[in-house]
């Protein structure tokens, strides 16, 4: 039997520190990996940095207690603030998977995020089209928080889409051990702060290309972060919808091919997201707020993110779709894009902290607005992966 059939490939961003590292440590000791070898690919801005190498050693040591399975941890360069870097890293991985016999991605854990105390612009060095959109100005610049927390992961997914389609297209031959069709699971670390947006017009003030040269009078780290997580949810829902359409167009609608799970681990004060706040705020976030009962520890948050990587969506489907799970009790119009549908090729769910445990819930219903999704969809994603044409006969070109 080929090793590719018994080795799970896990791709992660933000897995070398903080909640991402805690999540991977928990995942490597979970039922998801209990009977398989794992190839873990960690994307980081500087793979040679001491903290990245330390995280790699920690993950390997963490798995060494299980002699019956092996773990390979592969650190690779990717800077989410540089879309050119994202495309280069994704193209390299996609080509590697294409060349491998049965090469596939079992799990994508998209955890990385930033919170910035001021508006910063980053440029897409690959984009010479001079065609701006809602997020990108004529100089191909994006606001950095929106780029990292929203755009970059969508670009990564679109660039890896040929590999995802390839996995979806061969259920019999690639299932390996199990007769059931294999699925790629994509897990995003989200935030309950996506519900803190009072008026979606504020998205324009913070992130629209038309505002790049204007003073950011109402900018704050928490406000911009919370609004970027609303953008993230819009993008995730748009991606789910577009991926389902692509799979159907290529005749892959006979089985569920992809699961998308958003996990909101609760308020974790001691993460690196507070590094740009003032010293008093950092003191409170590091030493005072973690003592409060509403706070979630990094270890607990990591275990919840890990659980989102393997929780059975079929078993918990009824809970996931109940109207009572909506945060405001009003579910009218909150499924206009098919998010909660149990049918089709792409299944989606939101897991969030609920008291001392996790529960399925619904995203802010405004993120179901397809017009709003399309408004904030990064058009650079529409040309992603064009170097490897996709056809029904051969999704990898």
C-alpha positions in Angstrom: 0.0 0.0 0.0 1.3 3.4 -0.9 2.3 5.6 2.0 0.2 8.4 0.6 -2.9 6.3 1.4 -2.0 6.1 5.1 -0.4 9.5 5.6 -2.5 12.6 6.2 -1.3 15.8 4.8 -2.1 18.8 7.1 -1.3 22.4 5.9 -1.4 25.1 8.5 -0.9 28.9 8.7 -0.1 30.4 12.1 0.7 27.0 13.4 4.2 27.9 14.8 3.0 29.9 17.8 0.1 30.8 20.0 -3.3 29.2 19.4 -2.1 27.6 16.2 0.7 25.7 17.9 -1.6 24.7 20.8 -4.2 23.5 18.3 -1.6 21.3 16.4 -0.3 19.8 19.6 -3.8 18.8 20.6 -4.6 17.6 17.0 -1.5 15.3 17.0 -2.8 13.6 20.1 -6.4 13.4 18.9 -8.5 10.6 17.3 -7.9 12.4 14.0 -4.3 11.3 13.9 -4.4 8.2 16.2 -4.1 5.6 13.4 -2.2 7.5 10.7 1.1 9.0 9.9 1.1 12.8 9.3 2.9 15.1 7.0 2.5 18.6 8.6 3.3 21.6 6.4 3.7 24.8 8.4 3.8 28.1 6.5 5.6 30.9 8.2 7.0 34.3 7.2 10.5 33.2 8.3 10.9 29.4 8.7 14.5 29.8 10.0 13.4 32.0 12.9 14.2 30.6 16.4 10.5 30.4 17.4 9.6 28.5 14.3 12.4 25.9 14.7 11.4 25.6 18.4 7.8 25.0 17.5 8.9 22.3 15.0 11.0 20.5 17.7 8.1 20.8 20.2 5.6 19.2 17.7 8.0 16.4 17.0 8.6 15.8 20.7 4.9 15.9 21.3 4.3 13.1 18.8 7.3 11.0 19.9 5.3 9.3 22.6 3.4 7.4 19.8 6.0 5.0 18.3 3.4 3.4 16.0 3.0 6.5 13.8 5.4 8.9 12.3 5.3 12.7 11.9 7.1 14.9 9.4 7.1 18.6 10.1 8.0 20.7 7.1 8.5 24.5 7.6 8.0 26.6 4.4 8.1 30.2 3.6 5.0 32.2 3.1 4.2 35.8 4.1 0.4 36.5 4.2 1.1 40.2 3.8 2.6 39.5 0.4 0.2 37.9 -2.1 3.1 37.2 -4.4 4.6 35.1 -1.6 1.3 33.3 -1.1 1.1 32.4 -4.8 4.7 31.2 -4.9 4.2 28.9 -1.9 0.9 27.6 -3.1 2.2 26.9 -6.6 5.1 25.0 -5.2 2.9 22.8 -3.0 0.3 22.3 -5.7 3.0 21.1 -8.1 4.5 18.8 -5.5 1.0 17.2 -4.8 0.5 16.8 -8.5 3.8 14.9 -8.9 3.1 12.7 -5.9 1.2 9.5 -6.4 -2.1 10.1 -4.7 -0.9 13.5 -3.4 -3.6 15.3 -1.5 -4.5 17.7 1.2 -6.6 16.2 4.0 -6.7 19.3 6.2 -6.1 23.0 5.9 -5.9 24.9 9.2 -6.0 28.6 8.4 -5.3 30.2 11.8 -2.9 33.1 11.1 -4.2 36.7 11.7 -3.0 40.1 12.6 -4.3 43.1 14.6 -2.8 46.5 13.7 -2.9 49.7 15.7 -2.8 51.8 12.5 -3.7 51.5 8.9 -0.9 50.1 6.8 -0.8 49.3 3.1 0.8 46.3 1.4 1.3 45.9 -2.3 0.6 42.9 -4.5 3.8 42.8 -6.5 2.3 40.2 -9.0 -0.6 42.4 -9.9 0.1 44.7 -12.9 -3.5 44.9 -14.1 -4.2 48.3 -12.7 -7.9 47.2 -12.3 -8.9 48.2 -8.7 -11.7 46.6 -6.8 -13.3 47.3 -3.4 -10.2 46.3 -1.5 -7.4 47.0 -4.0 -6.5 50.4 -5.3 -5.0 51.3 -8.7 -1.5 50.6 -7.3 -2.5 47.1 -6.3 -2.4 48.0 -2.6 -4.5 46.5 0.2 -5.0 47.5 3.8 -2.8 45.1 5.7 -5.3 43.7 8.2 -7.8 43.0 5.4 -5.0 41.4 3.3 -3.8 39.0 6.0 -7.1 38.2 7.7 -9.3 38.0 4.6 -7.6 38.2 1.2 -4.5 36.0 1.6 -6.2 32.8 2.8 -8.7 33.1 -0.1 -5.8 33.5 -2.6 -4.1 30.5 -1.0 -7.3 28.4 -1.3 -7.9 29.4 -4.9 -4.3 28.6 -5.8 -4.6 25.2 -4.2 -8.0 24.5 -5.8 -6.6 22.2 -8.5 -5.3 19.9 -5.7 -8.7 20.1 -3.8 -10.5 19.3 -7.1 -8.2 16.4 -7.8 -8.8 14.9 -4.3 -12.6 15.4 -4.8 -12.5 13.7 -8.2 -11.2 10.2 -7.2 -13.2 9.0 -4.3 -12.7 5.3 -5.0 -8.9 5.2 -5.6 -7.9 7.8 -3.1 -10.1 6.7 -0.2 -7.4 4.1 0.6 -8.3 2.5 3.9 -11.9 3.7 4.1 -14.6 2.9 1.5 -16.3 6.2 2.1 -15.4 9.1 -0.1 -12.5 11.2 1.2 -13.0 14.9 2.1 -10.7 17.8 2.4 -11.6 19.8 5.5 -10.8 23.5 5.6 -10.8 25.1 9.1 -10.7 28.8 9.7 -10.0 30.3 13.1 -12.7 33.1 13.3 -13.8 35.4 16.0 -17.1 36.2 17.7 -16.1 39.8 17.2 -17.4 39.4 13.6 -20.8 40.1 15.2 -19.6 43.4 16.7 -20.0 45.3 13.4 -22.9 47.7 14.0 -23.0 49.1 10.4 -21.5 47.4 7.4 -20.7 50.8 6.0 -17.9 50.9 8.5 -16.1 48.3 6.3 -15.7 51.0 3.7 -14.2 53.4 6.1 -11.6 50.9 7.3 -10.7 48.8 4.3 -12.0 50.2 1.0 -9.4 51.2 -1.6 -11.0 54.6 -1.8 -10.0 55.3 1.8 -6.3 54.4 1.5 -5.0 57.9 1.3 -7.4 59.4 3.8 -6.7 59.7 7.6 -8.1 56.8 9.5 -9.8 58.9 12.2 -11.8 56.0 13.7 -9.2 53.4 13.5 -8.5 51.2 16.5 -6.8 47.8 16.9 -9.9 46.1 18.2 -12.3 47.8 15.9 -10.3 47.0 12.7 -9.7 43.4 13.9 -13.4 42.8 14.6 -14.4 44.2 11.2 -11.7 42.2 9.4 -13.3 39.1 10.9 -16.6 40.1 9.4 -14.8 40.4 6.1 -13.3 37.0 6.7 -16.8 35.5 7.3 -18.1 37.1 4.1 -15.1 35.7 2.2 -15.5 32.2 3.7 -19.2 32.1 2.7 -18.4 33.4 -0.8 -15.7 30.8 -1.2 -18.0 28.0 -0.1 -20.6 29.1 -2.6 -18.1 29.5 -5.5 -16.3 26.2 -4.7 -19.6 24.3 -4.8 -20.4 25.8 -8.1 -17.0 24.8 -9.5 -17.4 21.2 -8.3 -20.8 21.0 -9.8 -19.6 22.4 -13.1 -16.9 19.7 -13.2 -19.3 16.9 -12.5 -18.2 16.4 -8.9 -21.6 16.7 -7.3 -22.1 13.0 -6.5 -20.6 13.2 -3.1 -19.6 15.7 -0.4 -16.0 16.6 -1.3 -15.2 19.4 1.1 -16.1 20.5 4.7 -15.6 24.1 5.8 -15.6 24.8 9.5 -15.2 28.1 11.2 -14.2 27.9 14.8 -14.5 30.7 17.3 -12.5 29.7 20.4 -13.6 32.5 22.7 -11.8 35.4 24.3 -8.1 34.4 24.7 -6.4 37.4 26.2 -2.8 36.1 26.2 -2.3 35.8 22.4 0.1 37.8 20.3 -2.8 39.9 18.8 -2.3 42.4 21.6 1.3 43.1 20.9 0.6 46.5 19.4 -1.5 47.8 22.2 -0.2 50.0 25.0 1.8 48.6 27.9 -1.2 48.8 30.3 -3.4 46.8 27.9 -0.6 44.2 27.4 -0.3 43.9 31.1 -4.0 43.4 31.6 -4.2 40.9 28.7 -1.3 38.9 29.9 -1.8 38.8 33.7 -5.2 40.1 34.7 -7.9 39.2 32.2 -6.8 35.5 31.9 -8.0 35.1 35.6 -11.6 36.0 34.7 -14.1 33.2 34.1 -15.1 34.4 30.7 -11.5 34.0 29.4 -10.4 31.0 27.5 -6.9 29.6 28.1 -4.6 29.0 25.1 -4.6 25.3 25.8 -8.4 25.1 25.9 -8.7 27.3 22.8 -6.2 25.1 21.0 -8.2 21.9 21.9 -11.3 23.5 20.5 -9.6 24.5 17.3 -8.3 21.0 17.0 -11.8 19.5 17.6 -13.1 21.6 14.7 -10.6 19.7 12.5 -12.4 16.4 13.0 -15.8 16.9 14.6 -18.5 14.8 12.8 -20.8 17.3 11.0 -23.2 14.5 10.1 -23.7 13.5 13.7 -24.2 17.1 14.9 -26.1 18.3 11.9 -29.4 18.9 13.7 -27.7 21.0 16.3 -25.8 23.0 13.7 -29.0 24.0 11.8 -31.4 24.8 14.6 -32.8 28.4 14.6 -32.0 28.6 18.3 -28.3 28.6 17.4 -28.6 32.0 15.8 -26.9 34.7 18.0 -29.9 37.0 17.8 -32.7 34.5 17.5 -33.7 35.9 14.1 -32.9 33.6 11.2 -34.8 35.3 8.4 -32.5 35.5 5.4 -29.4 34.1 7.1 -29.1 31.2 4.7 -29.5 33.0 1.4 -26.2 31.5 0.2 -26.9 27.9 1.3 -24.5 27.9 4.3 -26.6 25.6 6.5 -27.6 23.2 3.7 -26.9 19.5 4.4 -26.9 18.7 0.7 -24.4 19.3 -2.0 -20.6 19.0 -2.4 -19.5 21.5 0.3 -20.7 21.4 3.8 -20.2 24.3 6.2 -20.5 24.9 10.0 -19.6 27.3 12.7 -18.4 26.1 16.1 -18.1 28.6 18.9 -17.5 28.8 22.6 -20.7 28.2 24.6 -20.1 28.4 28.3 -17.6 25.8 29.3 -18.0 23.9 26.0 -18.4 24.3 22.3 -21.7 24.5 20.3 -22.7 24.9 16.7 -24.1 28.3 15.9 -24.9 30.5 12.9 -22.7 33.4 11.7 -24.0 37.0 11.7 -26.9 36.8 9.3 -25.7 39.8 7.4 -22.8 37.7 6.1 -25.3 35.6 4.1 -25.9 38.6 1.8 -24.5 37.5 -1.6 -24.4 41.0 -2.9 -22.2 42.0 0.1 -20.1 38.9 -0.3 -19.4 39.8 -3.9 -18.7 43.4 -3.1 -15.8 42.4 -0.8 -14.6 39.4 -2.8 -11.0 40.0 -3.9 -11.0 39.9 -7.7 -7.4 38.7 -7.7 -8.8 35.3 -6.7 -10.7 35.0 -10.0 -7.4 34.6 -11.8 -5.8 32.3 -9.2 -4.5 29.0 -10.3 -4.8 29.8 -14.0 -1.4 28.4 -14.6 -2.8 24.9 -14.0 -6.1 24.7 -16.0 -8.8 22.7 -14.6 -11.0 20.3 -16.7 -13.5 17.6 -15.7 -11.2 15.0 -17.0 -8.1 16.1 -15.1 -8.7 18.7 -12.3 -5.0 19.2 -12.0 -4.5 20.1 -15.7 
